[in-house]
Amino acid sequence: MRKLMTGNEAAAWGVRLAEVDYVPAFPITPQTEIIERLSEWSATGEAACRLVMLESEHSMLTAAGTAAATGVRTFTATSSQGLLYAMEMLYTTPGWRAPFVLVNVSRGLASPITLEPDHNDVLAARDSGFLQLHAATCQEVLDLVLLAFRMGEDATVRLPVIVNLDGFYLSFTREPVQVPDMEAARAFLPPYDARALHFRAGEPSAQGVAVLGGAPYSYFRYETHLAARAGLAAFAAGARDFAQRFGRVYRPVETYRCEDAEFAFVMMGAFATKAKSAVDGLRAEGWRIGLVRPVMLRPWPDEELAQALRGLRGVVVVDQNLAPGHGGVLHGDVLATLYQAGVPGPVVAAFVGGLGGRDIALEEFAEMARVVRTAADAGKSPPARMLYTAEELRQTRALQAVALGGGV
Amino acid sequence: MYRIRFHGRGGQGVKTASRILGSAFFAEGYEVQDAPRYGAERRGAPIFAYVRAQLSAIHERGVIARPDLVVVIDETLLPLPAAGVLAGVTEHTVLLLNAARLPELPEGPRPGQIVLMPELGEVAARGGLPLVAAACAGAAARLTGVVSGASVRQAVADELSALGAEILEHNLELALSAYHRMDDHTGTVQEGEAPAPSRLAPPNWIALPQVDVQHAVAAIFHGATSARVHTGLWRTERPVINPAACKHCWWVCTTFCPDGVIGVTAEGVPEIDYDHCKGCLVCLAQCPSHAIEAVLEREAGAVAAAASAQGAS
């Protein structure tokens, strides 16, 4: 079945096909449609899950982790401030080594308040121990939910996984989505086997214990790191099987028209498809340029990324996030990878753009390409820049003039 | 690629119209992307939705900057700069207006062609709002010349079946009748070319300066700024007080008005501030002497003129 559906609906379909047992939920824009749909299906029996509304995201994530620890397949979803409200449990649950899937629908964080997307919310969870996959289309949302369960439940991994999709640009946008057959999905994702590690009534055990002295703590923390790194192989194995069954190929790092490329944009999430459109336009005008898109943020696919960037003269990193006092998060990670892997050569032009859903126009992609070409010719990386026009400043100042009761 | 924008108000079925057109393109074998855009959801506030369709995969995303077709469900949005109805229109763009006659277009870019579509659907009956949506989608589909009536029929069924057989049947009739009323214009909307990046004016980027902290915080220091937003423009129907029937029990309507926009004159007569009345019609429901009636916003001018003529006579 191939039908038009929103990113939120695609996420719900992924959950339905994964035959999830338990969904603790709490509403927040722009995620709510996911749990609305699951609630509907739960009531009709089309999805055999039990959906329970909790009183906060903190409780919701606690319920998700504890349910997963009993060995049932668990899903939950949130967005933005909700993810941050759950932050304590976001760091706590990975150490339980109980896999489940959390869909985050990206939305910029306060202050000021917005409803529209950027990636600062999901990046706040970057170092939590959750693995992270970032979708760029509605099809990917569905597929990555299935792949996330497969990767997280792998015996070498056993960690919770976040699947991220962008608010509005995916959450409320309909695109054609191929929905796998239930039977095929079941064959790809058999029932979760928690093996010896699970809670059972009548078999008392203690979780979340204290360990003092540093050595035991370091041991358990590093085990989480090793498990996260094992996610690379688990994802690759899952993606191979997925490609065989469903014909769609996923890699930790997607490359688009990078053959013979001199330059590449590096971007994550739905805005990366805008870069594809720009790449098509620029290539038609003779540019040798492509797109490199990390689909996987945790574990960080350093080898695949280094491989994708090798041989380029220049790289344009567009961060749809801002770490105040530092700059773009992806920029730093890309530089570290290039340096560590000893990739010679490329200059790196860093841009921050798309904050709070701010559009990135085609002419801006063209200008970023010109900036990196000039920099590559000069052999020197340019200073980082935020995408912002004089007209935007004029409009913002006009709003401020009202708020301040006078001119700025 | 076809790039089509629908403009209307919350509650008029703007999103539904885009979904029907999107589904109709999809039924024709097109790759499709459709989406609504709005801020905080509220009935009557300007919203828009868009549809992209082409035979190969679509990478573009987000707001359509250069539309091939703009469908205006509510012409009262045209003068509103914030609604951006004519944003990015060019000689290539067709404007489909749900209006009987051509309204005055604001300053700025002009479409190459304007198609008027009277009686696309009344914005009148609140319960029947999707009717406008189905008709607009049907008309838009015909303008492209590549979507069959059968695909429109299927799309309306996909979108509205859940509302019951009677509503579905009525919508199908409206959608197909609107479709065929565009028979003379079929094919006027053409797929736009992807613009060549190098031919676009480069962005006028600036380096944001650091400003004084008072100007760097998103805070509102000035009082009563909300009065500057004319929320009256969200109205589709307006409450009108019939002075002959009003018993001057002003404490009823002024108390129940959720927006506090009913004032009282020195003579004790209630008076509605139409700059800010959103047309919720709570006052109409509460008025003990039934002295308030609802008038369609698009007809309000004529009603007001008639009332003043009556008053003068």
Interface residues (C-beta under 8 A of the other chain):
Chain A: L4 S111 P112 L115 F168 Y169 F172 T173 R174 E175 P176 A270 F271 T273 K274 K276 S277 A278 D280 G281 L282 A284 E285 D359 A361 L362 E363 E364 F365 A366 E367 A369 R370 R385 M386 L387 Y388 T389 A390 E391 L393 Q400 V402 A403 L404 G405 G406 V408
Chain B: R19 G22 S23 F26 E31 V32 Q33 D34 A35 P36 R37 G39 A40 I58 H59 E60 R61 G62 V63 A65 A194 P195 A196 P197 S198 L200 A201 P202 P203 N204 W205 I206 A207 L208 V211 Q214 H215 A218 A219 I220 F221 H222 G223 T225 R228
